[in-house]
Amino acid sequence: MAAEFATRATSAKCTDDELVVVLIDGRTLSVPLAWFPRLLGATPAERADWRLIGNGEGIRWAALDEDLSVRGLLRGEPARR
């Protein structure tokens, strides 16, 4: 059960270069925005307009039509093109 909770996010933010996700167990995960072309090409306001989905199992940017799973981020999976 602990592994299940570790795969949930509590928050996310984008810098100019990275997506930074805080997990429920306290870890912080950062991945390059270059992996996610929709986020990379978005404005800072668009990047800031996200919400957690699936009780923290994923992150959604509705205006960008971008959904990312925490498990995919942990596996190091860039967006499919």
DRENTOR-37053 format. One record per residue (C-alpha): residue in three letters; x, y, z. Coordinates in nm, 4 decimals, always signed. Example, Ala and Ser with C-alpha at 12.3 -4.5 7.8 and 13.67 -1.06 7.14 Angstrom:
<atoms>
@resn->ALA, X->+1.2300, Y->-0.4500, Z->+0.7800
@resn->SER, X->+1.3670, Y->-0.1060, Z->+0.7140
</atoms>
This chain:
<atoms>
@resn->MET, X->+0.0000, Y->+0.0000, Z->+0.0000
@resn->ALA, X->+0.2882, Y->+0.2417, Z->+0.0647
@resn->ALA, X->+0.3969, Y->+0.2175, Z->-0.2992
@resn->GLU, X->+0.0467, Y->+0.3184, Z->-0.4071
@resn->PHE, X->+0.0602, Y->+0.6369, Z->-0.2008
@resn->ALA, X->+0.4121, Y->+0.7169, Z->-0.3227
@resn->THR, X->+0.2825, Y->+0.7451, Z->-0.6772
@resn->ARG, X->+0.0408, Y->+1.0279, Z->-0.5970
@resn->ALA, X->+0.1175, Y->+1.3950, Z->-0.6463
@resn->THR, X->+0.0266, Y->+1.6746, Z->-0.4079
@resn->SER, X->+0.1378, Y->+1.9660, Z->-0.6265
@resn->ALA, X->+0.3024, Y->+2.0592, Z->-0.9529
@resn->LYS, X->+0.4650, Y->+2.3642, Z->-1.1049
@resn->CYS, X->+0.6521, Y->+2.4509, Z->-1.4196
@resn->THR, X->+0.9656, Y->+2.6583, Z->-1.4390
@resn->ASP, X->+1.1014, Y->+2.7782, Z->-1.7725
@resn->ASP, X->+1.2849, Y->+2.4450, Z->-1.8084
@resn->GLU, X->+1.1270, Y->+2.1849, Z->-1.5789
@resn->LEU, X->+0.8085, Y->+2.0285, Z->-1.4535
@resn->VAL, X->+0.8423, Y->+1.9876, Z->-1.0762
@resn->VAL, X->+0.6031, Y->+1.7487, Z->-0.8994
@resn->VAL, X->+0.5834, Y->+1.6953, Z->-0.5232
@resn->LEU, X->+0.4747, Y->+1.3441, Z->-0.4242
@resn->ILE, X->+0.2656, Y->+1.2551, Z->-0.1225
@resn->ASP, X->+0.5627, Y->+1.0828, Z->+0.0426
@resn->GLY, X->+0.7662, Y->+1.4054, Z->+0.0331
@resn->ARG, X->+0.9833, Y->+1.3316, Z->-0.2696
@resn->THR, X->+1.0191, Y->+1.5948, Z->-0.5401
@resn->LEU, X->+1.0425, Y->+1.4866, Z->-0.9007
@resn->SER, X->+1.1657, Y->+1.7178, Z->-1.1745
@resn->VAL, X->+1.1643, Y->+1.6408, Z->-1.5444
@resn->PRO, X->+1.2633, Y->+1.8543, Z->-1.8444
@resn->LEU, X->+0.9824, Y->+2.0476, Z->-2.0126
@resn->ALA, X->+1.1448, Y->+1.9480, Z->-2.3415
@resn->TRP, X->+0.9828, Y->+1.6058, Z->-2.2866
@resn->PHE, X->+0.6396, Y->+1.7667, Z->-2.3144
@resn->PRO, X->+0.6101, Y->+1.9895, Z->-2.6228
@resn->ARG, X->+0.2666, Y->+2.1238, Z->-2.5251
@resn->LEU, X->+0.3994, Y->+2.2449, Z->-2.1917
@resn->LEU, X->+0.7224, Y->+2.3729, Z->-2.3428
@resn->GLY, X->+0.5326, Y->+2.5841, Z->-2.5960
@resn->ALA, X->+0.2772, Y->+2.7119, Z->-2.3443
@resn->THR, X->+0.2740, Y->+3.0469, Z->-2.1717
@resn->PRO, X->+0.3570, Y->+3.0661, Z->-1.8008
@resn->ALA, X->-0.0139, Y->+3.1309, Z->-1.7304
@resn->GLU, X->-0.1148, Y->+2.8203, Z->-1.9284
@resn->ARG, X->+0.1441, Y->+2.6107, Z->-1.7462
@resn->ALA, X->+0.0147, Y->+2.7344, Z->-1.4107
@resn->ASP, X->-0.3441, Y->+2.6312, Z->-1.4944
@resn->TRP, X->-0.3303, Y->+2.2636, Z->-1.3913
@resn->ARG, X->-0.5258, Y->+2.0352, Z->-1.1611
@resn->LEU, X->-0.4637, Y->+1.6966, Z->-1.0043
@resn->ILE, X->-0.6723, Y->+1.4114, Z->-1.1436
@resn->GLY, X->-0.7399, Y->+1.0629, Z->-1.0109
@resn->ASN, X->-0.6716, Y->+1.1621, Z->-0.6517
@resn->GLY, X->-0.3205, Y->+1.2742, Z->-0.7454
@resn->GLU, X->-0.2383, Y->+0.9927, Z->-0.9886
@resn->GLY, X->-0.2129, Y->+1.2433, Z->-1.2715
@resn->ILE, X->-0.1919, Y->+1.6090, Z->-1.3660
@resn->ARG, X->-0.4175, Y->+1.7793, Z->-1.6220
@resn->TRP, X->-0.3757, Y->+2.1007, Z->-1.8167
@resn->ALA, X->-0.7243, Y->+2.1328, Z->-1.9700
@resn->ALA, X->-0.6483, Y->+2.4319, Z->-2.1936
@resn->LEU, X->-0.3462, Y->+2.2499, Z->-2.3377
@resn->ASP, X->-0.5199, Y->+1.9103, Z->-2.3614
@resn->GLU, X->-0.2255, Y->+1.7597, Z->-2.1702
@resn->ASP, X->-0.2576, Y->+1.4791, Z->-1.9156
@resn->LEU, X->+0.0452, Y->+1.3261, Z->-1.7436
@resn->SER, X->+0.0494, Y->+1.0322, Z->-1.5054
@resn->VAL, X->+0.2758, Y->+1.0314, Z->-1.2032
@resn->ARG, X->+0.3696, Y->+0.6706, Z->-1.2790
@resn->GLY, X->+0.4794, Y->+0.7708, Z->-1.6291
@resn->LEU, X->+0.6887, Y->+1.0535, Z->-1.4884
@resn->LEU, X->+0.8509, Y->+0.8134, Z->-1.2410
@resn->ARG, X->+0.9296, Y->+0.5735, Z->-1.5278
@resn->GLY, X->+1.0927, Y->+0.8579, Z->-1.7210
@resn->GLU, X->+0.8453, Y->+0.8506, Z->-2.0084
@resn->PRO, X->+0.8377, Y->+1.1626, Z->-2.2278
@resn->ALA, X->+0.5161, Y->+1.2597, Z->-2.4080
@resn->ARG, X->+0.4203, Y->+1.0494, Z->-2.7068
@resn->ARG, X->+0.4475, Y->+1.2470, Z->-3.0273
</atoms>
